[in-house]
Amino acid sequence: MKPIEWPWKNPVMVKEIRTRMRGNRAFLLVTIHLVLLSIVVGLAYYLLMTSMSNIGLVQQRVYLGKAVFGLVVWIELVTVSFIAPALTSGAISTERERQTYDLLRVTLLPARSLVLGKYASGVIFIFLLLFTSIPMQSPAFLIGGVTPQEIIISILILSVSAIALCAIGVFFSAFLSRTMVSTVLSFAVATFLVFGIPVISSVILLTFTKSLTGVANDFNPISLSILVFAGWLMVSLTPLATIIGTEVGLLQQHSLFLTNIQITDKVNVIVLSPWIPHVAIYLVLSLLLLWISIQRIKQVER
């Protein structure tokens, strides 16, 4: 029976974290991220404050808090989408380009430790960016209109998205020998997941909604329910649509776990809130990509 390998004892992870945190680059990246986020939130708060006729109204305070909160989450999502793949897309391919990959493989270091060590160092750094920006959400919480549950769910969605995007970077880095190609493919997949799916879904809805509305009553309830589940699954595949869908369900039905969709007078479908399948799908996807990456390293070794 093999002894348990604790993550913090992984030599690759320790080396990568020390290398990344030494010098001024990591400090400057976190500082620039927080300064830009503070400036954007401050400007948004000022513009919204000046555009409201009477900030004392409860409903206006709710809109202001929601707007600031949504802006912060949006900026953090964009940050995760562009930084997470960059942290891991060259994790293994860079070792090949530097001709240090063979030196790593002739040691007693197993393929699992190599892949997970590279992956964990990227995830830890992106988590550093995420959790240091949590105080930027405090203005929305203090203004009102934002509950602690919304903040927790948004952080969970962003964290799971970062985990999956880092796994995508490691996956391409394990299969490709060129860092440039791995980086381009990682960014392409990340862009498609975060922005491409919502755009395609919006085009489909705008194109077919009118034609489907008139014939919805002609479908049997089972077919309509299947279409709703398929569409809801599409929403859960992308973090942007997941955040919006979860917020809409919370505002309209005051529920973080279930959403009631009324299709017709006779068809009423109850589905899980988008953040639940999103977390499950992205965690399973991350584990699958990491497992495939480990098997790829083992195959090359043989």
Rosetta silent file (secondary structure, phi, psi, omega in degrees, C-alpha in Angstrom):
SEQUENCE: MKPIEWPWKNPVMVKEIRTRMRGNRAFLLVTIHLVLLSIVVGLAYYLLMTSMSNIGLVQQRVYLGKAVFGLVVWIELVTVSFIAPALTSGAISTERERQTYDLLRVTLLPARSLVLGKYASGVIFIFLLLFTSIPMQSPAFLIGGVTPQEIIISILILSVSAIALCAIGVFFSAFLSRTMVSTVLSFAVATFLVFGIPVISSVILLTFTKSLTGVANDFNPISLSILVFAGWLMVSLTPLATIIGTEVGLLQQHSLFLTNIQITDKVNVIVLSPWIPHVAIYLVLSLLLLWISIQRIKQVER
SCORE:     score description
SCORE:     0.000 S_00000001
   1 L     0.000  126.299 -178.119    0.000    0.000    0.000 S_00000001
   2 L   -75.277  140.776  177.496    1.450    3.337   -1.079 S_00000001
   3 L   -67.108  154.313  179.850    1.731    6.045    1.579 S_00000001
   4 L   -69.708  131.330  179.195   -0.548    9.059    1.321 S_00000001
   5 L   -98.271  105.445 -179.010    1.064   11.911   -0.592 S_00000001
   6 L   -72.295  138.361 -175.832    0.056   15.166    1.065 S_00000001
   7 H   -56.974  -40.656 -176.524   -0.382   18.056   -1.421 S_00000001
   8 H   -71.849   -5.979  175.903    1.828   20.462    0.524 S_00000001
   9 H  -100.637    5.145  178.292    4.689   17.925    0.313 S_00000001
  10 L   -71.805  116.088 -175.360    4.604   17.816   -3.477 S_00000001
  11 H   -64.308  -33.248  179.258    8.069   19.058   -4.522 S_00000001
  12 H   -66.165  -44.383 -179.885    6.841   20.333   -7.906 S_00000001
  13 H   -64.040  -43.736  179.560    4.094   22.407   -6.319 S_00000001
  14 H   -61.911  -44.338 -179.668    6.441   23.844   -3.688 S_00000001
  15 H   -64.786  -43.562 -178.574    9.031   24.731   -6.316 S_00000001
  16 H   -65.926  -41.289 -179.633    6.478   26.325   -8.672 S_00000001
  17 H   -66.365  -43.604  178.508    4.857   28.404   -5.921 S_00000001
  18 H   -62.572  -41.578  179.548    8.221   29.626   -4.637 S_00000001
  19 H   -65.225  -41.844 -177.762    9.338   30.512   -8.151 S_00000001
  20 H   -70.547  -34.098 -175.438    6.095   32.333   -8.931 S_00000001
  21 H   -88.324  -12.477  176.665    5.979   34.285   -5.672 S_00000001
  22 L   -77.058  148.944 -179.389    9.618   35.362   -5.712 S_00000001
  23 L    84.103 -168.735 -173.831   10.385   38.733   -7.181 S_00000001
  24 L  -100.211   -6.994 -172.559    7.995   41.553   -7.941 S_00000001
  25 H   -65.661  -47.388 -179.451    5.897   40.025  -10.723 S_00000001
  26 H   -65.340  -41.916  179.120    3.297   38.308   -8.537 S_00000001
  27 H   -61.903  -43.624 -179.705    3.080   41.294   -6.199 S_00000001
  28 H   -66.652  -38.549  179.945    2.621   43.703   -9.100 S_00000001
  29 H   -63.370  -46.241  178.662   -0.032   41.517  -10.736 S_00000001
  30 H   -64.711  -42.082 -178.858   -2.135   41.332   -7.570 S_00000001
  31 H   -64.380  -46.474  179.359   -1.668   45.051   -6.902 S_00000001
  32 H   -61.925  -41.559  178.805   -2.601   46.092  -10.442 S_00000001
  33 H   -59.882  -46.389 -178.500   -5.640   43.815  -10.359 S_00000001
  34 H   -70.563  -38.031  179.519   -6.900   45.307   -7.094 S_00000001
  35 H   -65.390  -46.685  178.497   -6.151   48.901   -8.093 S_00000001
  36 H   -62.533  -41.012  178.387   -7.994   48.572  -11.405 S_00000001
  37 H   -63.919  -40.139  178.336  -10.901   46.828   -9.705 S_00000001
  38 H   -64.773  -41.242  179.660  -11.069   49.580   -7.072 S_00000001
  39 H   -64.306  -45.243 -179.184  -11.057   52.311   -9.719 S_00000001
  40 H   -63.975  -45.325  179.538  -13.813   50.663  -11.743 S_00000001
  41 H   -63.919  -40.998  178.986  -15.985   50.029   -8.671 S_00000001
  42 H   -63.167  -43.860  178.367  -15.419   53.583   -7.436 S_00000001
  43 H   -65.036  -42.444  178.890  -16.365   55.104  -10.800 S_00000001
  44 H   -62.966  -41.824  179.179  -19.435   52.891  -11.097 S_00000001
  45 H   -63.768  -42.006 -179.551  -20.524   53.800   -7.584 S_00000001
  46 H   -65.575  -45.321 -178.517  -20.054   57.522   -8.284 S_00000001
  47 H   -65.301  -40.189  179.414  -21.940   57.433  -11.595 S_00000001
  48 H   -69.263  -37.058  178.457  -24.826   55.452  -10.146 S_00000001
  49 H   -63.903  -43.880 -177.525  -25.026   57.715   -7.111 S_00000001
  50 H   -73.711  -23.979 -178.482  -25.181   60.874   -9.225 S_00000001
  51 H   -83.505  -13.091 -179.145  -27.740   59.413  -11.651 S_00000001
  52 L   -91.308  136.254 -176.710  -30.262   58.577   -8.929 S_00000001
  53 L   -73.910  -37.614 -177.245  -32.706   61.228   -7.906 S_00000001
  54 L  -145.384   97.800 -175.918  -33.200   60.044   -4.341 S_00000001
  55 L   -69.080  -10.912 -179.589  -30.748   57.508   -2.982 S_00000001
  56 L   -73.109  -18.884  179.392  -32.813   57.140    0.164 S_00000001
  57 L   -65.862  136.183 -176.241  -35.400   55.037   -1.650 S_00000001
  58 H   -63.697  -43.126 -177.724  -35.014   51.365   -0.772 S_00000001
  59 H   -63.409  -37.225  178.893  -35.587   50.145   -4.327 S_00000001
  60 H   -69.224  -36.000  176.264  -32.908   52.459   -5.696 S_00000001
  61 H   -65.413  -35.558  177.493  -30.440   51.269   -3.087 S_00000001
  62 H   -64.349  -45.550  178.732  -31.196   47.698   -4.125 S_00000001
  63 H   -61.999  -40.423  179.624  -30.479   48.522   -7.781 S_00000001
  64 H   -64.222  -45.720  179.076  -27.256   50.281   -6.831 S_00000001
  65 H   -63.119  -41.910  178.510  -26.053   47.349   -4.725 S_00000001
  66 H   -64.154  -40.636 -178.666  -26.930   44.828   -7.442 S_00000001
  67 H   -64.800  -45.497  179.118  -25.166   46.894  -10.109 S_00000001
  68 H   -64.729  -42.347  179.435  -21.936   47.221   -8.122 S_00000001
  69 H   -63.292  -45.703  179.399  -22.013   43.542   -7.186 S_00000001
  70 H   -63.376  -36.685  178.831  -22.628   42.435  -10.778 S_00000001
  71 H   -65.315  -43.601  179.598  -19.802   44.639  -12.044 S_00000001
  72 H   -63.235  -44.737  179.989  -17.302   43.171   -9.563 S_00000001
  73 H   -63.740  -39.219  178.809  -18.320   39.594  -10.411 S_00000001
  74 H   -62.779  -45.438 -179.714  -18.074   40.348  -14.135 S_00000001
  75 H   -64.491  -41.092  178.973  -14.566   41.766  -13.827 S_00000001
  76 H   -65.351  -36.569  177.732  -13.452   38.802  -11.718 S_00000001
  77 H   -65.278  -42.792  176.911  -14.890   36.389  -14.287 S_00000001
  78 H   -62.754  -41.256  178.367  -12.979   38.112  -17.096 S_00000001
  79 H   -60.912  -46.339  179.123   -9.827   38.012  -14.955 S_00000001
  80 H   -62.818  -40.632 -176.066  -10.218   34.295  -14.294 S_00000001
  81 H   -63.920  -32.614 -175.872  -10.941   33.579  -17.962 S_00000001
  82 H   -97.374  -27.132 -175.606   -7.710   35.189  -19.164 S_00000001
  83 H   -91.863  -40.131 -176.264   -5.305   34.445  -16.304 S_00000001
  84 H   -57.928  -49.369  178.292   -6.221   30.868  -15.332 S_00000001
  85 H   -64.111  -32.857 -179.142   -5.358   29.274  -18.715 S_00000001
  86 H   -67.024  -28.082 -177.544   -2.158   31.332  -18.918 S_00000001
  87 H   -72.773  -27.874 -173.218   -0.951   29.960  -15.574 S_00000001
  88 H  -121.528   -9.111 -176.252   -1.083   26.295  -16.624 S_00000001
  89 L   -67.113  -20.399  176.675   -1.027   26.180  -20.435 S_00000001
  90 L  -112.142   18.572 -173.719    2.773   26.050  -20.397 S_00000001
  91 L   -59.727  -48.342 -176.561    3.149   23.936  -17.270 S_00000001
  92 L  -102.871  -35.993  179.935    4.541   20.819  -18.955 S_00000001
  93 H   -64.384  -30.753  176.824    5.274   22.020  -22.497 S_00000001
  94 H   -64.803  -37.223  177.218    7.684   24.610  -21.088 S_00000001
  95 H   -62.833  -36.138  178.091    9.710   21.815  -19.494 S_00000001
  96 H   -68.442  -41.810 -178.785    9.966   20.165  -22.911 S_00000001
  97 H   -67.251  -34.030  178.254   11.085   23.391  -24.572 S_00000001
  98 L   -82.825   -2.671 -178.732   13.724   23.984  -21.882 S_00000001
  99 L    60.553   33.008  174.624   14.829   20.354  -22.259 S_00000001
 100 L  -107.272   -2.632 -178.254   14.302   19.749  -18.537 S_00000001
 101 H   -65.226  -43.272 -179.880   11.370   17.364  -18.987 S_00000001
 102 H   -64.305  -33.059  178.075   13.581   14.292  -19.351 S_00000001
 103 H   -65.752  -36.904  177.266   15.459   15.238  -16.177 S_00000001
 104 H   -68.221  -38.421 -174.970   12.173   15.287  -14.280 S_00000001
 105 H   -75.905  -23.019  178.723   11.073   11.938  -15.665 S_00000001
 106 L   -81.644   -7.910  175.830   14.289   10.082  -14.769 S_00000001
 107 L   -80.830  178.715  178.142   13.758   10.948  -11.109 S_00000001
 108 L   -81.840    5.866 -179.150   11.488    8.989   -8.766 S_00000001
 109 L   -70.218  119.478 -179.952    8.810   11.661   -9.184 S_00000001
 110 L   -72.763  160.992 -179.663    5.600    9.945  -10.412 S_00000001
 111 H   -61.103  -34.984  179.511    3.545   11.374  -13.256 S_00000001
 112 H   -61.212  -43.562 -179.992    0.707   12.142  -10.836 S_00000001
 113 H   -66.730  -36.857  179.514    2.917   14.391   -8.725 S_00000001
 114 H   -64.471  -50.281 -177.429    4.224   16.210  -11.777 S_00000001
 115 H   -66.861  -48.743 -177.001    0.782   16.991  -13.209 S_00000001
 116 H   -68.379  -32.700  177.873   -0.919   17.786   -9.901 S_00000001
 117 H   -66.073  -45.440  176.951    2.023   19.876   -8.695 S_00000001
 118 H   -62.842  -42.798 -178.262    1.981   22.046  -11.815 S_00000001
 119 H   -66.399  -45.226 -176.875   -1.800   22.275  -11.671 S_00000001
 120 H   -63.897  -35.518 -179.831   -2.010   23.105   -7.953 S_00000001
 121 H   -65.007  -38.211  176.749    0.473   25.965   -8.230 S_00000001
 122 H   -69.040  -41.692  179.716   -1.682   27.662  -10.874 S_00000001
 123 H   -64.139  -41.141 -179.167   -4.908   27.118   -8.939 S_00000001
 124 H   -63.149  -39.974 -179.063   -3.399   28.521   -5.745 S_00000001
 125 H   -70.603  -39.468  178.390   -2.284   31.698   -7.480 S_00000001
 126 H   -68.284  -32.047  174.186   -5.655   32.298   -9.178 S_00000001
 127 H   -65.766  -34.861  176.627   -7.329   31.718   -5.810 S_00000001
 128 H   -60.106  -43.387  177.955   -5.032   34.405   -4.413 S_00000001
 129 H   -64.766  -41.577 -177.765   -6.390   36.860   -6.975 S_00000001
 130 H   -66.220  -49.039 -172.809   -9.981   35.853   -6.297 S_00000001
 131 H   -77.036  -23.548  174.159   -9.904   35.988   -2.520 S_00000001
 132 H   -75.041  -18.257  178.278   -7.931   39.224   -2.335 S_00000001
 133 L   -93.429   -0.203  178.030  -10.678   40.861   -4.410 S_00000001
 134 H   -59.749  -40.576  177.595  -13.491   39.755   -2.088 S_00000001
 135 H   -58.477  -20.832  177.800  -13.323   43.039   -0.102 S_00000001
 136 H   -67.907  -16.335  176.617  -14.227   44.832   -3.337 S_00000001
 137 H   -85.748   -8.654 -177.917  -17.704   43.322   -2.947 S_00000001
 138 H   -63.070  -35.862  176.892  -18.177   44.954    0.451 S_00000001
 139 H   -58.412  -40.961  178.426  -19.586   48.241   -0.983 S_00000001
 140 H   -64.661  -38.014 -179.702  -22.442   46.312   -2.613 S_00000001
 141 H   -69.103  -37.134 -179.173  -23.087   44.434    0.618 S_00000001
 142 H   -74.685  -35.944  179.012  -23.099   47.643    2.676 S_00000001
 143 H   -65.052  -38.998 -178.926  -25.356   49.537    0.248 S_00000001
 144 L   115.684  165.045  179.351  -27.943   46.787    0.359 S_00000001
 145 L    91.892  -10.704  179.779  -29.682   44.518   -2.094 S_00000001
 146 L  -120.381  127.825 -178.596  -27.007   41.806   -1.947 S_00000001
 147 L   -95.437  159.346  175.782  -27.268   38.893    0.455 S_00000001
 148 H   -59.974  -31.924  178.745  -24.378   36.835    1.873 S_00000001
 149 H   -62.794  -38.735  179.135  -25.728   33.820   -0.031 S_00000001
 150 H   -64.802  -41.544  179.266  -25.243   35.632   -3.344 S_00000001
 151 H   -64.254  -43.102 -179.542  -21.642   36.492   -2.491 S_00000001
 152 H   -63.983  -44.678 -179.324  -20.889   32.903   -1.457 S_00000001
 153 H   -64.516  -41.033  179.873  -22.486   31.458   -4.612 S_00000001
 154 H   -63.941  -42.076  178.336  -20.618   33.913   -6.856 S_00000001
 155 H   -64.457  -38.764  179.111  -17.289   33.035   -5.219 S_00000001
 156 H   -64.192  -44.542  179.969  -18.079   29.325   -5.580 S_00000001
 157 H   -63.672  -44.381  179.265  -18.897   29.683   -9.296 S_00000001
 158 H   -64.339  -39.866 -179.467  -15.755   31.722   -9.946 S_00000001
 159 H   -65.815  -45.531  179.620  -13.590   29.260   -7.992 S_00000001
 160 H   -65.515  -37.587  176.611  -14.951   26.207   -9.811 S_00000001
 161 H   -63.026  -41.873  177.583  -14.533   27.991  -13.147 S_00000001
 162 H   -63.054  -40.773  178.381  -10.902   28.750  -12.262 S_00000001
 163 H   -60.191  -45.141 -178.684  -10.334   25.106  -11.319 S_00000001
 164 H   -69.241  -41.558 -178.527  -11.721   23.911  -14.659 S_00000001
 165 H   -67.442  -35.736  174.606   -9.850   26.477  -16.780 S_00000001
 166 H   -65.831  -37.459  177.877   -6.552   25.603  -15.080 S_00000001
 167 H   -65.927  -36.161  176.770   -7.250   21.929  -15.796 S_00000001
 168 H   -63.308  -41.715  177.765   -7.834   22.764  -19.466 S_00000001
 169 H   -61.767  -44.040  178.150   -4.442   24.484  -19.591 S_00000001
 170 H   -63.635  -39.655 -179.204   -2.684   21.470  -18.050 S_00000001
 171 H   -58.884  -51.051 -179.934   -4.500   19.137  -20.451 S_00000001
 172 H   -67.889  -34.399  179.708   -3.240   20.918  -23.573 S_00000001
 173 H   -67.078  -31.496  179.297    0.206   21.367  -22.070 S_00000001
 174 H   -73.325  -28.505 -175.714    0.476   17.612  -21.477 S_00000001
 175 H   -95.807  -21.758 -174.740   -0.415   16.755  -25.081 S_00000001
 176 L  -112.666  145.742 -178.474    1.414   19.511  -26.965 S_00000001
 177 L   -93.096  -11.765 -179.501    5.121   20.188  -27.089 S_00000001
 178 L  -108.084  125.697 -178.545    4.806   23.891  -27.989 S_00000001
 179 H   -66.068  -36.837 -178.741    3.725   26.343  -25.326 S_00000001
 180 H   -61.764  -45.082  179.728    2.415   28.832  -27.875 S_00000001
 181 H   -66.350  -42.744  178.519    0.029   26.300  -29.420 S_00000001
 182 H   -61.414  -40.966 -179.912   -1.064   25.078  -25.993 S_00000001
 183 H   -66.583  -43.330 -179.624   -1.742   28.637  -24.842 S_00000001
 184 H   -62.285  -45.330  179.888   -3.754   29.522  -27.936 S_00000001
 185 H   -66.693  -37.587  178.674   -5.931   26.411  -27.648 S_00000001
 186 H   -64.278  -43.533  177.848   -6.437   26.945  -23.913 S_00000001
 187 H   -66.522  -36.359  179.798   -7.557   30.531  -24.467 S_00000001
 188 H   -64.342  -45.429  179.308   -9.820   29.451  -27.332 S_00000001
 189 H   -66.979  -41.869  178.800  -11.602   26.851  -25.198 S_00000001
 190 H   -62.293  -42.957  178.763  -11.836   29.225  -22.226 S_00000001
 191 H   -64.360  -39.184  178.819  -13.271   31.986  -24.417 S_00000001
 192 H   -65.526  -43.664 -178.902  -15.796   29.581  -25.910 S_00000001
 193 H   -66.292  -40.828 -173.319  -16.927   28.315  -22.498 S_00000001
 194 H   -85.431  -41.236 -173.833  -17.198   31.749  -20.902 S_00000001
 195 H  -116.666  -32.932 -175.383  -18.342   33.951  -23.791 S_00000001
 196 H   -67.161  -47.014 -179.120  -19.002   31.784  -26.849 S_00000001
 197 H   -61.375  -44.942  176.803  -21.783   29.610  -25.449 S_00000001
 198 H   -60.333  -39.058  179.827  -23.822   32.595  -24.134 S_00000001
 199 H   -66.337  -45.786  179.152  -23.540   34.366  -27.508 S_00000001
 200 H   -62.622  -42.669  179.086  -24.551   31.255  -29.468 S_00000001
 201 H   -63.142  -40.047  179.639  -27.426   30.565  -27.065 S_00000001
 202 H   -64.660  -41.385  178.456  -28.646   34.158  -27.353 S_00000001
 203 H   -63.067  -42.269  179.277  -28.615   33.973  -31.156 S_00000001
 204 H   -63.901  -43.313  179.759  -30.553   30.700  -31.088 S_00000001
 205 H   -63.624  -44.366  179.858  -33.127   32.105  -28.675 S_00000001
 206 H   -65.885  -29.338 -176.961  -33.608   35.276  -30.712 S_00000001
 207 H   -80.660  -40.726 -170.948  -33.941   33.252  -33.898 S_00000001
 208 H  -109.421   -4.794 -176.773  -36.296   30.509  -32.779 S_00000001
 209 H   -62.487  -46.336 -177.272  -38.204   31.942  -29.803 S_00000001
 210 H   -64.000  -40.296 -178.633  -40.968   33.503  -31.875 S_00000001
 211 H   -71.670  -32.749 -179.768  -41.452   30.404  -34.010 S_00000001
 212 H   -79.005  -27.327 -177.940  -41.468   28.084  -30.989 S_00000001
 213 H   -63.095  -39.450 -177.087  -43.830   30.250  -28.954 S_00000001
 214 H   -73.231  -25.592 -176.616  -46.685   29.742  -31.372 S_00000001
 215 H  -108.408   10.752 -178.418  -46.295   25.963  -31.556 S_00000001
 216 H   -62.233  -36.571 -179.020  -45.439   25.299  -27.909 S_00000001
 217 H   -70.849  -17.257  179.368  -48.935   24.088  -27.200 S_00000001
 218 H   -79.653  -18.623  178.383  -48.642   21.540  -30.027 S_00000001
 219 L   -79.132  151.198  174.290  -45.793   19.699  -28.266 S_00000001
 220 L   -80.005  157.352 -175.496  -46.561   17.061  -25.696 S_00000001
 221 H   -56.788  -34.748 -178.297  -45.486   17.804  -22.098 S_00000001
 222 H   -66.587  -43.776  179.318  -42.647   15.269  -22.181 S_00000001
 223 H   -63.498  -41.843  178.154  -41.039   16.839  -25.268 S_00000001
 224 H   -63.701  -40.255  179.786  -41.335   20.317  -23.775 S_00000001
 225 H   -64.595  -39.133  178.422  -39.796   19.127  -20.520 S_00000001
 226 H   -64.841  -41.708  177.982  -36.857   17.578  -22.397 S_00000001
 227 H   -62.826  -40.217  178.938  -36.288   20.821  -24.301 S_00000001
 228 H   -64.898  -44.389  179.256  -36.360   22.796  -21.050 S_00000001
 229 H   -63.557  -39.707  178.844  -33.868   20.461  -19.376 S_00000001
 230 H   -64.988  -43.501  177.736  -31.561   20.635  -22.409 S_00000001
 231 H   -65.365  -38.768  178.757  -31.712   24.420  -22.456 S_00000001
 232 H   -67.115  -34.897  175.760  -31.153   24.603  -18.706 S_00000001
 233 H   -66.291  -37.471  176.659  -28.134   22.324  -19.050 S_00000001
 234 H   -62.581  -38.162  176.709  -26.760   24.670  -21.716 S_00000001
 235 H   -62.481  -38.869 -176.417  -27.129   27.534  -19.236 S_00000001
 236 H   -75.721   -9.637 -177.848  -25.165   25.582  -16.637 S_00000001
 237 L   -79.383  -15.590 -177.201  -22.246   24.974  -19.022 S_00000001
 238 L  -126.417  137.140 -177.039  -20.974   28.543  -18.860 S_00000001
 239 H   -63.869  -35.286 -178.852  -20.233   30.587  -15.723 S_00000001
 240 H   -63.595  -50.134  178.682  -21.704   33.825  -17.122 S_00000001
 241 H   -66.104  -33.364  178.230  -25.100   32.289  -17.893 S_00000001
 242 H   -63.429  -44.364  179.361  -24.975   30.373  -14.606 S_00000001
 243 H   -63.147  -44.900 -178.994  -24.503   33.567  -12.598 S_00000001
 244 H   -66.206  -45.756 -179.563  -27.310   35.340  -14.455 S_00000001
 245 H   -62.962  -40.312  178.156  -29.686   32.361  -14.252 S_00000001
 246 H   -65.251  -40.551 -179.875  -29.051   31.876  -10.537 S_00000001
 247 H   -67.572  -40.121  178.304  -29.635   35.577   -9.852 S_00000001
 248 H   -63.781  -44.809  177.462  -32.858   35.611  -11.876 S_00000001
 249 H   -61.922  -36.402  179.273  -34.160   32.567  -10.015 S_00000001
 250 H   -69.607  -39.199 -178.705  -33.270   34.163   -6.694 S_00000001
 251 H   -72.169  -40.242 -174.658  -35.004   37.454   -7.549 S_00000001
 252 H   -85.826  -34.110 -173.979  -38.161   35.930   -9.013 S_00000001
 253 H  -122.158   -1.803  175.681  -38.631   32.851   -6.848 S_00000001
 254 L    55.015   43.505 -179.643  -36.421   33.559   -3.815 S_00000001
 255 L  -138.599  133.815  177.866  -34.752   30.157   -4.054 S_00000001
 256 L   -95.489   -6.071 -172.658  -31.077   29.243   -4.385 S_00000001
 257 L  -118.381  -33.050 -177.452  -31.672   25.545   -5.025 S_00000001
 258 E  -129.731  147.262  177.478  -34.758   25.077   -7.220 S_00000001
 259 E  -129.292  129.984 -179.341  -36.240   27.021  -10.116 S_00000001
 260 E   -99.786  116.506 -177.860  -39.842   26.679  -11.286 S_00000001
 261 E  -108.032  116.886  178.444  -40.220   27.208  -15.053 S_00000001
 262 E   -93.985  108.745 -177.476  -43.756   27.765  -16.325 S_00000001
 263 L   -87.609  -58.598  175.905  -43.832   26.790  -20.014 S_00000001
 264 L  -130.597 -175.785  178.700  -47.543   26.612  -20.721 S_00000001
 265 L   -65.417  -24.967 -176.367  -50.679   26.500  -18.644 S_00000001
 266 L  -105.328  -15.798 -175.505  -50.339   22.723  -18.390 S_00000001
 267 L  -113.131  120.795  178.887  -46.557   22.263  -18.285 S_00000001
 268 E  -134.688  116.600 -174.176  -44.597   23.328  -15.218 S_00000001
 269 E  -111.355  131.879  175.941  -40.987   22.112  -14.844 S_00000001
 270 E  -107.189  120.988 -177.923  -38.945   22.277  -11.629 S_00000001
 271 E  -124.954  164.546  175.883  -35.178   22.220  -12.200 S_00000001
 272 E   -70.861  149.376  174.328  -32.095   22.718  -10.078 S_00000001
 273 L   -59.896  141.972 -171.558  -30.656   26.214   -9.818 S_00000001
 274 L   -55.908  -29.372 -175.386  -27.942   26.589  -12.497 S_00000001
 275 H   -67.857  -25.745 -178.275  -25.060   26.892  -10.019 S_00000001
 276 H   -70.210  -55.501  176.039  -25.583   23.323   -8.744 S_00000001
 277 H   -64.791  -29.218  178.326  -25.118   21.481  -12.094 S_00000001
 278 H   -62.308  -47.336  178.941  -22.435   24.017  -13.039 S_00000001
 279 H   -62.451  -44.069 -178.846  -20.323   23.131  -10.011 S_00000001
 280 H   -64.581  -45.907 -177.337  -20.861   19.396  -10.561 S_00000001
 281 H   -64.758  -44.798 -176.193  -20.076   19.504  -14.304 S_00000001
 282 H   -70.832  -34.568  176.788  -16.947   21.634  -13.945 S_00000001
 283 H   -68.239  -43.359  177.219  -15.548   19.571  -11.069 S_00000001
 284 H   -63.647  -41.895  177.783  -16.088   16.323  -12.991 S_00000001
 285 H   -61.178  -41.484  179.669  -14.568   17.909  -16.105 S_00000001
 286 H   -63.735  -46.715  178.802  -11.518   19.027  -14.117 S_00000001
 287 H   -61.505  -40.813 -179.517  -10.959   15.578  -12.628 S_00000001
 288 H   -64.959  -44.339 -179.574  -11.359   13.951  -16.051 S_00000001
 289 H   -65.891  -38.747  177.979   -8.879   16.292  -17.739 S_00000001
 290 H   -66.889  -39.599  178.798   -6.327   15.824  -14.964 S_00000001
 291 H   -64.280  -43.318  178.252   -6.690   12.041  -15.153 S_00000001
 292 H   -63.831  -39.209  178.926   -6.210   12.096  -18.928 S_00000001
 293 H   -63.434  -42.179  178.183   -3.155   14.352  -18.529 S_00000001
 294 H   -63.153  -43.337  178.954   -1.603   11.940  -16.020 S_00000001
 295 H   -64.785  -33.563  177.652   -2.250    8.993  -18.351 S_00000001
 296 H   -66.315  -42.367  178.521   -0.674   10.939  -21.192 S_00000001
 297 H   -63.504  -41.605  178.339    2.510   11.552  -19.187 S_00000001
 298 H   -64.503  -38.848 -179.731    2.644    7.859  -18.269 S_00000001
 299 H   -65.868  -43.365  177.312    2.160    6.859  -21.908 S_00000001
 300 H   -63.034  -36.303 -179.195    5.005    9.089  -23.084 S_00000001
 301 H   -64.260  -36.677 -179.714    7.184    7.683  -20.316 S_00000001
 302 L   -70.804    0.000    0.000    6.673    4.134  -21.584 S_00000001
